[in-house]
Amino acid sequence: MEDRYENFPILFEGSYGEAAKQSKEEFRHLVVFLHSSMHEDGDEFVREVLCHEHVVSYLNENCIFWSGSISSNEAYQLSGMLKVTSFPFLCMMIPFSNYEMRVVERIDKIVPPEELVDRFGSSMVLKSFVHFFLTRFGFWGIGEINGDIRCSYG
């Protein structure tokens, strides 16, 4: 896909599993982009949002970026695990444990590039920081209730 567009984020070359592993090793967020050639909004989303200079800069500097077409078995299975209902689909994930990634932000419609960067930035700073450190210090559950981050511990 990246060879079809002039300004595309740096794409992780490997499987989703390898991208998740690298995300854990480097303590970096993983951004997953799932797309389908059967959905007409995909090309517009890539041209207008994903290839926007601010989005490309943000992703290249802060995240590991993995992309897959649901025509591939791996991306199709991942779309099922993430309960994707529309395309294009973009999400930001963080390592939760050695074997689990957690979604901290989902985008499943065309949004302005500035909104995408703002939403990912907010997720990165607030949810990821709190989630990562609280789970490391014995808290076993964390979630959002009416926009407030709540945690439970045992």
Residue frames as a rotation matrix with the C-alpha (Angstrom) as fourth column:
MET 1
0.565 0.825 0.000 0.00
0.825 -0.565 0.000 0.00
0.000 0.000 -1.000 0.00
GLU 2
0.410 -0.422 -0.808 2.74
0.302 -0.774 0.557 2.45
-0.861 -0.472 -0.190 0.89
ASP 3
-0.667 -0.700 0.255 4.13
0.450 -0.107 0.887 2.41
-0.593 0.706 0.386 -2.65
ARG 4
-0.107 0.722 0.684 0.78
0.959 -0.105 0.262 3.75
0.261 0.684 -0.681 -3.99
TYR 5
0.887 0.461 -0.036 1.01
0.443 -0.824 0.353 6.96
0.133 -0.329 -0.935 -1.94
GLU 6
0.360 -0.775 0.520 3.61
0.079 -0.530 -0.844 9.70
0.930 0.345 -0.130 -1.90
ASN 7
-0.490 -0.471 0.733 3.75
-0.634 -0.385 -0.671 10.36
0.599 -0.794 -0.110 1.84
PHE 8
0.549 0.653 -0.522 2.95
-0.166 0.697 0.698 7.21
0.819 -0.296 0.491 3.84
PRO 9
0.614 -0.337 0.714 3.95
-0.778 -0.101 0.621 6.40
-0.137 -0.936 -0.323 7.44
ILE 10
-0.481 -0.829 -0.285 6.92
-0.823 0.539 -0.179 4.06
0.302 0.148 -0.942 7.93
LEU 11
0.596 0.771 -0.222 5.38
-0.705 0.636 0.314 0.62
0.383 -0.031 0.923 7.75
PHE 12
-0.008 -0.535 0.845 6.57
-0.751 0.561 0.348 -2.22
-0.660 -0.632 -0.407 9.99
GLU 13
0.040 -0.066 -0.997 7.82
-0.866 0.495 -0.067 -4.98
0.498 0.866 -0.037 7.73
GLY 14
-0.952 -0.269 -0.148 6.68
-0.168 0.860 -0.482 -8.21
0.257 -0.434 -0.864 9.32
SER 15
-0.323 0.866 -0.382 3.69
0.582 0.500 0.641 -9.90
0.746 -0.015 -0.665 10.87
TYR 16
0.442 0.574 0.690 1.32
-0.303 -0.628 0.717 -8.40
0.844 -0.526 -0.103 13.40
GLY 17
0.919 -0.104 -0.381 2.84
0.372 0.553 0.746 -10.70
0.133 -0.827 0.547 16.03
GLU 18
-0.048 -0.998 0.039 6.33
0.969 -0.055 -0.241 -9.42
0.243 0.026 0.970 15.25
ALA 19
-0.243 0.037 0.969 5.10
0.100 -0.993 0.062 -5.81
0.965 0.112 0.237 15.42
ALA 20
0.787 0.575 0.226 3.45
-0.201 -0.108 0.974 -6.48
0.584 -0.811 0.031 18.81
LYS 21
0.629 -0.635 -0.448 6.66
0.776 0.545 0.317 -8.09
0.043 -0.547 0.836 20.08
GLN 22
-0.380 -0.793 0.477 8.72
0.746 -0.567 -0.349 -5.09
0.547 0.223 0.807 18.99
SER 23
0.197 0.557 0.807 6.17
-0.143 -0.798 0.585 -2.77
0.970 -0.231 -0.077 20.59
LYS 24
0.963 0.168 -0.209 6.68
0.150 0.310 0.939 -4.57
0.223 -0.936 0.273 23.91
GLU 25
0.292 -0.940 -0.178 10.46
0.956 0.295 0.011 -4.63
0.042 -0.174 0.984 23.61
GLU 26
-0.584 -0.543 0.604 10.71
0.600 -0.789 -0.129 -0.92
0.547 0.287 0.786 22.76
PHE 27
-0.380 0.557 -0.739 7.83
0.737 -0.300 -0.605 0.24
-0.558 -0.775 -0.297 25.03
ARG 28
-0.930 0.122 -0.348 6.24
-0.303 -0.791 0.532 1.95
-0.210 0.600 0.772 22.03
HIS 29
0.004 0.996 0.088 2.62
-0.428 0.082 -0.900 2.11
-0.904 -0.034 0.427 20.98
LEU 30
-0.839 -0.128 0.528 1.47
0.367 0.582 0.725 -0.06
-0.401 0.803 -0.442 18.13
VAL 31
-0.179 0.785 -0.593 -0.87
-0.653 -0.546 -0.525 1.51
-0.736 0.293 0.610 15.59
VAL 32
-0.657 0.077 0.749 -2.78
0.422 0.862 0.282 -0.99
-0.624 0.502 -0.599 13.47
PHE 33
-0.332 0.536 -0.776 -4.41
-0.786 -0.612 -0.086 0.01
-0.521 0.581 0.625 10.19
LEU 34
-0.572 0.259 0.778 -6.85
0.409 0.913 -0.004 -2.51
-0.711 0.316 -0.628 8.70
HIS 35
-0.348 0.399 -0.848 -8.33
-0.722 -0.691 -0.029 -1.84
-0.597 0.603 0.529 5.30
SER 36
-0.121 0.404 0.907 -10.42
0.477 0.825 -0.304 -3.45
-0.871 0.395 -0.293 2.61
SER 37
-0.968 -0.245 -0.057 -10.40
0.053 -0.417 0.907 -2.77
-0.246 0.875 0.417 -1.11
MET 38
-0.474 0.864 0.172 -14.15
0.785 0.326 0.526 -3.39
0.398 0.385 -0.833 -1.06
HIS 39
0.348 0.576 -0.740 -14.83
0.841 -0.541 -0.026 -0.28
-0.415 -0.613 -0.672 1.04
GLU 40
0.464 -0.059 0.884 -14.84
0.719 -0.558 -0.415 2.99
0.517 0.828 -0.216 -0.86
ASP 41
0.977 -0.043 0.208 -13.67
-0.145 -0.850 0.507 5.19
0.155 -0.526 -0.837 2.05
GLY 42
0.666 -0.746 -0.021 -10.30
0.598 0.516 0.613 3.47
-0.446 -0.420 0.790 2.29
ASP 43
-0.028 -0.709 0.704 -8.49
0.949 -0.241 -0.204 5.40
0.315 0.662 0.680 -0.42
GLU 44
0.417 0.251 0.874 -9.86
0.095 -0.968 0.233 8.74
0.904 -0.014 -0.427 0.78
PHE 45
0.999 -0.048 -0.020 -8.86
0.019 -0.024 1.000 7.95
-0.048 -0.999 -0.023 4.38
VAL 46
0.336 -0.937 0.092 -5.31
0.870 0.346 0.352 7.11
-0.361 -0.039 0.932 3.32
ARG 47
-0.110 -0.393 0.913 -4.92
0.798 -0.583 -0.155 10.16
0.593 0.712 0.377 1.05
GLU 48
0.289 0.380 0.878 -6.61
-0.003 -0.917 0.398 12.74
0.957 -0.118 -0.264 3.29
VAL 49
0.884 0.124 0.451 -5.78
-0.438 -0.122 0.891 11.50
0.166 -0.985 -0.053 6.78
LEU 50
0.834 -0.532 0.149 -3.12
0.365 0.733 0.574 8.81
-0.414 -0.424 0.806 6.98
CYS 51
0.131 -0.812 0.568 -0.77
0.973 -0.004 -0.230 10.50
0.189 0.583 0.790 4.48
HIS 52
0.868 0.178 0.464 -1.23
0.107 -0.979 0.175 13.97
0.486 -0.102 -0.868 6.01
GLU 53
0.035 -0.990 0.139 2.16
-0.047 -0.141 -0.989 15.38
0.998 0.028 -0.051 7.03
HIS 54
-0.148 -0.062 0.987 1.21
-0.929 -0.333 -0.161 15.80
0.339 -0.941 -0.008 10.73
VAL 55
0.810 0.484 0.332 -0.15
-0.562 0.802 0.202 12.26
-0.168 -0.351 0.921 10.98
VAL 56
0.730 -0.604 -0.320 2.88
0.195 0.633 -0.749 10.77
0.655 0.484 0.580 9.21
SER 57
-0.178 -0.826 0.535 5.25
-0.390 -0.440 -0.809 12.73
0.903 -0.353 -0.244 11.44
TYR 58
0.156 0.324 0.933 3.37
-0.987 0.005 0.163 11.72
0.048 -0.946 0.320 14.61
LEU 59
0.961 0.267 0.068 3.26
-0.269 0.963 0.013 8.02
-0.062 -0.031 0.998 13.70
ASN 60
0.544 -0.815 -0.199 6.88
0.176 0.342 -0.923 7.88
0.821 0.467 0.329 12.54
GLU 61
-0.269 -0.696 0.666 8.16
-0.501 -0.490 -0.714 9.56
0.823 -0.525 -0.217 15.71
ASN 62
-0.302 0.237 0.923 6.00
-0.953 -0.082 -0.291 7.84
0.006 -0.968 0.250 18.31
CYS 63
0.438 0.695 0.570 4.65
-0.650 0.683 -0.334 4.51
-0.622 -0.225 0.751 17.14
ILE 64
-0.850 -0.409 0.332 5.22
-0.072 0.715 0.696 1.24
-0.521 0.567 -0.637 15.39
PHE 65
-0.049 0.840 -0.541 2.83
-0.844 -0.324 -0.427 1.23
-0.533 0.436 0.725 12.42
TRP 66
-0.861 -0.135 0.491 1.45
0.072 0.923 0.379 -2.05
-0.504 0.361 -0.785 11.07
SER 67
-0.182 0.794 -0.580 -1.03
-0.888 -0.386 -0.250 -2.36
-0.423 0.470 0.775 8.23
GLY 68
-0.884 -0.086 0.459 -2.95
0.076 0.944 0.322 -5.23
-0.461 0.319 -0.828 6.73
SER 69
-0.498 0.743 -0.447 -5.63
-0.802 -0.198 0.564 -5.84
0.330 0.639 0.695 4.14
ILE 70
-0.072 0.532 0.844 -8.45
-0.739 0.539 -0.403 -8.04
-0.670 -0.653 0.355 5.34
SER 71
0.715 0.219 -0.664 -7.94
-0.648 0.566 -0.511 -10.07
0.264 0.795 0.546 2.18
SER 72
-0.370 -0.850 -0.374 -4.95
-0.446 0.516 -0.731 -11.56
0.815 -0.104 -0.571 4.03
ASN 73
0.214 0.459 -0.862 -5.64
0.435 0.745 0.505 -14.24
0.874 -0.483 -0.040 6.61
GLU 74
-0.553 -0.533 -0.641 -3.67
0.801 -0.129 -0.584 -12.48
0.228 -0.836 0.498 9.37
ALA 75
-0.967 0.201 0.154 -5.44
-0.219 -0.970 -0.109 -9.13
0.127 -0.139 0.982 9.03
TYR 76
-0.158 0.959 -0.235 -8.82
-0.349 0.168 0.922 -10.86
0.924 0.228 0.308 8.66
GLN 77
0.076 0.127 -0.989 -8.31
0.726 0.672 0.142 -12.78
0.683 -0.729 -0.042 11.91
LEU 78
-0.820 -0.436 -0.372 -7.08
0.572 -0.599 -0.560 -9.64
0.022 -0.672 0.740 13.66
SER 79
-0.719 0.621 0.311 -10.19
-0.430 -0.750 0.503 -7.74
0.545 0.228 0.807 12.52
GLY 80
0.206 0.798 -0.567 -12.30
0.094 0.561 0.823 -10.42
0.974 -0.223 0.041 14.19
MET 81
-0.176 -0.357 -0.917 -10.33
0.923 0.264 -0.279 -10.28
0.342 -0.896 0.283 17.44
LEU 82
-0.951 -0.237 -0.200 -10.62
0.290 -0.907 -0.304 -6.48
-0.109 -0.347 0.931 17.50
LYS 83
-0.138 0.990 -0.003 -14.35
0.793 0.109 -0.599 -6.65
-0.593 -0.086 -0.801 16.65
VAL 84
-0.858 -0.219 -0.465 -13.94
-0.100 -0.815 0.570 -4.36
-0.504 0.536 0.677 13.66
THR 85
-0.021 0.945 0.326 -17.28
0.567 0.280 -0.774 -3.48
-0.823 0.169 -0.542 12.11
SER 86
0.949 0.313 0.037 -16.29
0.207 -0.532 -0.821 -0.90
-0.237 0.787 -0.570 9.49
PHE 87
-0.022 -0.972 0.235 -13.33
0.893 0.086 0.441 0.06
-0.449 0.219 0.866 7.36
PRO 88
-0.027 -0.961 -0.275 -10.98
0.023 0.275 -0.961 1.76
0.999 -0.032 0.014 7.22
PHE 89
0.939 0.278 -0.205 -10.05
0.170 0.142 0.975 0.94
0.300 -0.950 0.086 10.82
LEU 90
-0.077 -0.961 0.265 -7.19
-0.055 -0.262 -0.964 2.36
0.996 -0.089 -0.032 12.85
CYS 91
0.929 0.352 -0.113 -6.36
0.099 0.058 0.993 1.63
0.356 -0.934 0.019 16.47
MET 92
-0.031 -0.913 0.407 -3.62
-0.679 -0.280 -0.679 2.39
0.733 -0.298 -0.611 18.97
MET 93
0.813 0.240 -0.531 -2.52
0.124 0.819 0.561 -0.47
0.569 -0.522 0.635 21.21
ILE 94
0.145 -0.783 0.605 -0.23
-0.932 -0.313 -0.183 -0.81
0.332 -0.537 -0.775 24.20
PRO 95
-0.419 -0.324 -0.848 1.49
-0.014 0.936 -0.351 -3.86
0.908 -0.135 -0.397 25.66
PHE 96
0.478 0.651 0.589 -0.56
-0.679 -0.151 0.718 -5.06
0.557 -0.743 0.370 28.63
SER 97
0.610 -0.375 0.698 1.41
-0.383 0.632 0.674 -8.19
-0.693 -0.679 0.242 29.50
ASN 98
-0.492 -0.866 0.086 3.95
-0.382 0.303 0.873 -10.44
-0.782 0.397 -0.480 27.84
TYR 99
-0.805 0.201 0.559 1.16
0.497 0.742 0.450 -11.98
-0.324 0.640 -0.697 25.79
GLU 100
0.159 0.981 0.113 -1.51
0.962 -0.128 -0.243 -9.33
-0.223 0.148 -0.963 25.46
MET 101
-0.919 -0.267 0.289 -1.99
0.341 -0.906 0.249 -6.01
0.195 0.328 0.924 23.71
ARG 102
-0.136 0.896 -0.422 -4.79
0.800 -0.152 -0.580 -3.63
-0.584 -0.417 -0.697 24.70
VAL 103
-0.197 0.201 0.959 -6.57
0.772 -0.572 0.279 -1.13
0.605 0.795 -0.042 22.48
VAL 104
-0.474 0.005 -0.881 -6.50
0.699 -0.606 -0.380 2.40
-0.536 -0.795 0.283 23.93
GLU 105
-0.255 0.451 -0.855 -8.02
-0.464 -0.833 -0.301 4.23
-0.848 0.320 0.422 20.95
ARG 106
-0.348 0.258 0.902 -10.16
0.737 0.670 0.093 3.18
-0.580 0.697 -0.423 17.97
ILE 107
-0.347 0.280 -0.895 -10.91
-0.543 -0.838 -0.052 5.16
-0.765 0.468 0.443 14.84
ASP 108
-0.538 0.231 0.811 -13.36
0.549 0.826 0.129 3.60
-0.640 0.515 -0.571 12.40
LYS 109
0.668 0.667 0.330 -14.42
0.698 -0.408 -0.588 6.56
-0.258 0.623 -0.738 10.31
ILE 110
-0.081 -0.686 0.723 -12.79
0.763 -0.509 -0.398 9.42
0.641 0.520 0.564 8.45
VAL 111
0.692 0.165 -0.703 -11.71
0.628 -0.618 0.473 12.12
-0.357 -0.768 -0.531 10.89
PRO 112
0.886 -0.436 0.160 -9.67
-0.282 -0.778 -0.561 15.27
0.369 0.452 -0.812 10.28
PRO 113
0.217 -0.891 -0.398 -5.91
0.350 0.452 -0.820 14.66
0.911 0.039 0.410 10.59
GLU 114
-0.466 -0.392 0.793 -5.68
-0.495 -0.627 -0.601 17.03
0.733 -0.673 0.098 13.56
GLU 115
0.438 0.712 0.548 -8.37
-0.882 0.223 0.415 15.06
0.174 -0.665 0.726 15.41
LEU 116
0.804 -0.201 -0.560 -6.55
0.110 0.975 -0.193 11.79
0.585 0.093 0.806 14.80
VAL 117
-0.246 -0.969 0.027 -3.30
0.233 -0.086 -0.969 13.19
0.941 -0.232 0.247 16.20
ASP 118
-0.314 0.205 0.927 -5.15
-0.804 -0.576 -0.146 14.74
0.504 -0.792 0.346 19.16
ARG 119
0.729 0.672 0.130 -6.96
-0.647 0.614 0.451 11.49
0.223 -0.413 0.883 19.98
PHE 120
0.598 -0.588 -0.545 -3.83
0.390 0.807 -0.443 9.39
0.700 0.053 0.712 19.68
GLY 121
-0.403 -0.780 0.479 -1.84
-0.053 -0.503 -0.863 11.94
0.914 -0.373 0.161 21.68
SER 122
0.035 0.509 0.860 -4.43
-0.936 -0.286 0.206 12.01
0.351 -0.812 0.466 24.45
SER 123
0.922 0.313 -0.230 -4.56
-0.248 0.931 0.269 8.23
0.299 -0.191 0.935 24.54
MET 124
0.262 -0.911 -0.317 -0.81
0.366 0.398 -0.841 7.98
0.893 0.104 0.437 24.59
VAL 125
-0.510 -0.530 0.678 -0.28
-0.323 -0.612 -0.722 10.43
0.797 -0.587 0.141 27.41
LEU 126
-0.157 0.543 0.825 -3.18
-0.978 -0.202 -0.053 9.66
0.138 -0.815 0.563 29.72
LYS 127
0.792 0.610 0.030 -4.51
-0.607 0.782 0.138 6.16
0.060 -0.128 0.990 29.23
SER 128
0.566 -0.621 -0.542 -1.21
0.094 0.702 -0.706 4.53
0.819 0.349 0.455 28.40
PHE 129
-0.424 -0.764 0.486 0.73
-0.402 -0.322 -0.857 6.12
0.811 -0.559 -0.171 31.23
VAL 130
-0.083 0.479 0.874 -1.85
-0.995 0.002 -0.096 5.33
-0.047 -0.878 0.476 33.87
HIS 131
0.848 0.483 -0.216 -2.61
-0.510 0.856 -0.086 1.87
0.143 0.183 0.973 32.50
PHE 132
0.346 -0.799 -0.492 1.01
-0.030 0.514 -0.857 0.81
0.938 0.312 0.154 32.15
PHE 133
-0.588 -0.693 0.418 2.19
-0.407 -0.194 -0.893 1.92
0.699 -0.695 -0.168 35.58
LEU 134
-0.009 0.637 0.771 -0.87
-0.998 0.047 -0.051 0.89
-0.069 -0.770 0.635 37.57
THR 135
0.873 0.338 -0.350 -0.89
-0.392 0.915 -0.092 -2.60
0.289 0.218 0.932 36.12
ARG 136
0.091 -0.930 -0.355 2.82
-0.019 0.355 -0.935 -2.95
0.996 0.092 0.014 36.85
PHE 137
-0.762 -0.404 0.506 2.25
-0.445 -0.242 -0.862 -2.14
0.471 -0.882 0.004 40.53
GLY 138
-0.971 0.238 0.002 -0.39
0.183 0.753 -0.633 -4.72
-0.152 -0.614 -0.774 41.34
PHE 139
-0.251 0.931 -0.266 -3.60
-0.648 -0.366 -0.668 -3.24
-0.719 0.004 0.695 40.02
TRP 140
-0.708 -0.059 0.704 -5.44
0.270 0.899 0.346 -5.92
-0.653 0.435 -0.620 38.13
GLY 141
-0.018 0.733 0.680 -8.12
0.996 0.070 -0.049 -3.98
-0.083 0.677 -0.732 36.35
ILE 142
-0.636 -0.129 -0.761 -8.45
0.137 -0.989 0.054 -0.60
-0.760 -0.070 0.647 34.78
GLY 143
-0.349 0.560 0.752 -11.13
0.935 0.155 0.319 0.90
0.062 0.814 -0.577 32.62
GLU 144
-0.977 0.083 0.195 -13.12
-0.063 -0.992 0.106 3.97
0.202 0.092 0.975 31.79
ILE 145
-0.229 0.950 -0.211 -16.47
0.967 0.198 -0.161 4.88
-0.111 -0.241 -0.964 33.24
ASN 146
0.789 0.615 0.002 -18.08
0.602 -0.772 -0.204 8.01
-0.124 0.162 -0.979 31.81
GLY 147
0.679 -0.571 0.462 -14.66
0.036 -0.602 -0.798 9.26
0.734 0.558 -0.388 30.66
ASP 148
0.472 -0.532 0.703 -13.00
-0.882 -0.298 0.366 8.78
0.015 -0.792 -0.610 34.07
ILE 149
-0.134 -0.589 -0.797 -10.23
-0.374 0.775 -0.510 6.23
0.918 0.229 -0.324 34.43
ARG 150
0.598 0.366 0.713 -11.08
-0.800 0.226 0.555 3.72
0.042 -0.903 0.428 37.16
CYS 151
-0.295 -0.701 -0.649 -8.88
-0.516 0.689 -0.510 1.00
0.805 0.184 -0.565 38.54
SER 152
0.823 0.478 0.307 -9.34
-0.530 0.453 0.717 -1.93
0.203 -0.753 0.626 40.86
TYR 153
-0.250 -0.960 -0.128 -6.78
-0.723 0.273 -0.634 -3.87
0.644 -0.066 -0.762 42.80
GLY 154
0.653 0.529 -0.541 -6.58
-0.149 0.791 0.593 -7.06
0.742 -0.307 0.596 44.74
